Amino acid sequence: MKKLLQDDTIRLRALELSDIDEYYNWCNDSTEWHSSDMTVPVSRQSIIDYIMNNNGDFYSDGEVKLAIENLQTKKIIGMCSLSSYDRYSNKAEVGIFVSPDNRAQNFGYKSIILLAEYAEVRLNIHQLYAYCLESNDASRRLFSRCGFEQSGLLKDWFRVDKTYENVILMQKIIDK
């Protein structure tokens, strides 16, 4: 049987206390907030609380946040998540962040492929979706490469600084 959440270059794993500094820096880099719902800095204590209080049950938590670990360096290079789990419709939102110095190296692609495989094989999820800023060509291309299809346009959906941007809804139906 194939090992879930890992390939030859990365592993998706639970957040550890040793990841706090890196995760804290990413969450508090306001230059990255434009493509997320972050509006305020995050404290180290809130990250510790999340790690310590997460019960590890996707169905009761409604989400799972995973560190993307580079197997060669043994360092985390990003985060990915399944969130907003809807038990009735059996769908979840995909989120991804790859640190700026690790972008354009296929880590995002591999992470989403592994996450989608996990969602299908272990969680039996019917559908995954992601919101991509219309102006974020790299994100749209990434999700398209991973088998997601554009299914909608949400006008003025996301505020970026003092303007509003359209969002593209990307979907992947797993069990057609």
C-alpha positions in Angstrom: 0.0 0.0 0.0 1.3 3.5 -0.9 2.2 5.8 1.9 -0.2 8.8 2.2 1.0 12.4 2.6 4.5 11.7 1.4 6.4 11.4 -1.9 10.1 11.4 -2.7 10.7 15.1 -1.9 8.1 16.3 0.7 6.0 15.1 3.6 2.8 16.6 4.8 2.8 16.3 8.6 1.2 17.7 11.7 2.5 21.0 13.1 5.1 20.5 15.9 6.2 22.9 18.6 9.6 23.1 16.8 7.7 24.7 13.8 6.5 27.7 15.8 9.2 30.2 14.8 8.8 29.6 11.0 5.0 29.5 11.2 4.9 32.6 13.3 7.1 34.5 10.8 4.9 33.4 7.9 1.7 34.4 9.6 3.1 37.8 10.6 4.5 38.7 7.2 2.0 41.3 6.2 3.2 41.2 2.6 1.6 37.8 2.3 -1.7 38.7 3.8 -3.1 39.9 0.4 -4.1 36.3 -0.6 -5.4 35.1 2.7 -8.0 36.2 5.3 -5.2 37.4 7.7 -6.0 40.8 9.1 -4.0 40.9 12.3 -0.7 39.5 13.5 -0.8 36.1 15.2 0.8 35.5 18.6 3.2 32.7 19.4 0.9 31.7 22.2 -2.1 31.3 19.8 0.0 29.0 17.6 1.1 26.9 20.7 -2.5 26.7 21.8 -3.6 25.5 18.4 -0.9 22.8 18.3 -1.5 21.7 21.8 -5.4 21.7 21.7 -5.9 20.3 18.2 -7.5 16.9 18.8 -6.3 15.5 15.4 -9.8 14.6 14.3 -10.7 16.1 10.9 -14.4 15.4 11.3 -14.8 17.1 14.7 -12.3 19.9 14.0 -13.6 20.6 10.5 -10.1 21.2 9.4 -6.5 19.9 9.2 -3.4 22.1 8.9 -0.3 20.3 7.8 3.3 21.4 7.6 5.1 20.8 4.2 8.4 19.4 5.1 11.3 19.1 2.7 12.6 15.6 3.2 16.2 16.6 2.1 16.6 19.5 4.5 14.1 18.3 7.2 12.8 21.9 7.3 9.2 23.1 6.9 8.8 25.1 3.7 5.1 25.8 3.8 1.7 24.9 5.0 -1.4 23.3 3.5 -4.9 22.7 4.8 -8.3 21.3 4.4 -10.8 23.6 6.1 -14.5 24.6 6.1 -15.4 20.9 6.0 -19.1 20.5 5.1 -20.1 17.1 6.4 -23.5 17.1 4.6 -22.1 17.9 1.1 -18.8 16.2 1.8 -16.5 19.0 0.6 -13.6 21.0 2.0 -11.6 24.0 1.1 -7.9 23.7 0.1 -5.4 26.2 1.3 -1.7 26.4 0.5 1.3 28.6 1.4 4.8 27.9 0.2 7.5 30.2 1.6 8.8 32.7 -1.0 12.3 31.1 -1.2 10.7 27.7 -2.0 8.3 28.8 -4.7 8.5 27.7 -8.3 10.1 24.4 -7.3 7.0 22.2 -7.6 6.5 22.0 -3.9 3.0 23.5 -4.1 2.0 21.2 -6.9 3.2 18.1 -5.0 1.5 19.3 -1.8 -1.9 19.7 -3.4 -1.6 16.3 -5.1 -0.8 14.6 -1.8 -3.5 16.5 0.0 -6.1 15.6 -2.6 -5.1 12.0 -2.5 -5.4 11.9 1.3 -8.8 13.6 1.0 -10.0 10.9 -1.4 -8.4 7.8 0.1 -8.6 8.5 3.8 -11.3 11.0 4.3 -13.6 10.0 1.4 -14.3 13.6 0.5 -16.4 14.1 -2.6 -15.2 17.6 -3.6 -12.3 20.0 -2.9 -12.4 23.7 -3.7 -10.2 26.7 -3.6 -10.6 30.5 -3.9 -7.9 32.1 -6.2 -7.6 35.8 -6.7 -8.3 36.6 -10.3 -5.0 38.5 -10.4 -3.0 35.5 -9.0 -2.2 33.7 -12.2 0.3 31.4 -10.5 -2.3 30.1 -8.0 -4.9 29.5 -10.8 -2.3 27.7 -12.9 -1.2 25.6 -9.9 -4.7 24.4 -9.1 -5.5 23.8 -12.7 -2.3 21.6 -13.0 -3.7 19.7 -9.9 -7.0 18.8 -11.7 -9.1 21.7 -10.4 -11.5 23.4 -12.8 -12.7 27.0 -12.8 -16.4 26.9 -11.9 -17.3 30.4 -10.9 -16.3 34.0 -10.6 -17.1 35.9 -7.4 -17.0 39.6 -8.1 -15.4 42.0 -5.6 -15.2 39.1 -3.2 -11.9 39.8 -1.5 -10.6 43.0 -0.2 -6.9 43.8 -1.0 -5.7 47.0 0.6 -8.2 49.6 -0.5 -9.7 47.8 -3.5 -11.8 44.7 -4.0 -10.7 41.8 -6.3 -12.6 39.1 -8.1 -12.1 35.6 -6.9 -12.1 32.5 -9.1 -13.7 29.4 -7.6 -11.7 26.3 -8.5 -13.2 22.9 -7.9 -12.1 19.3 -8.1 -14.8 16.6 -8.0 -13.1 13.5 -6.7 -15.6 10.7 -7.1 -17.5 11.4 -10.3 
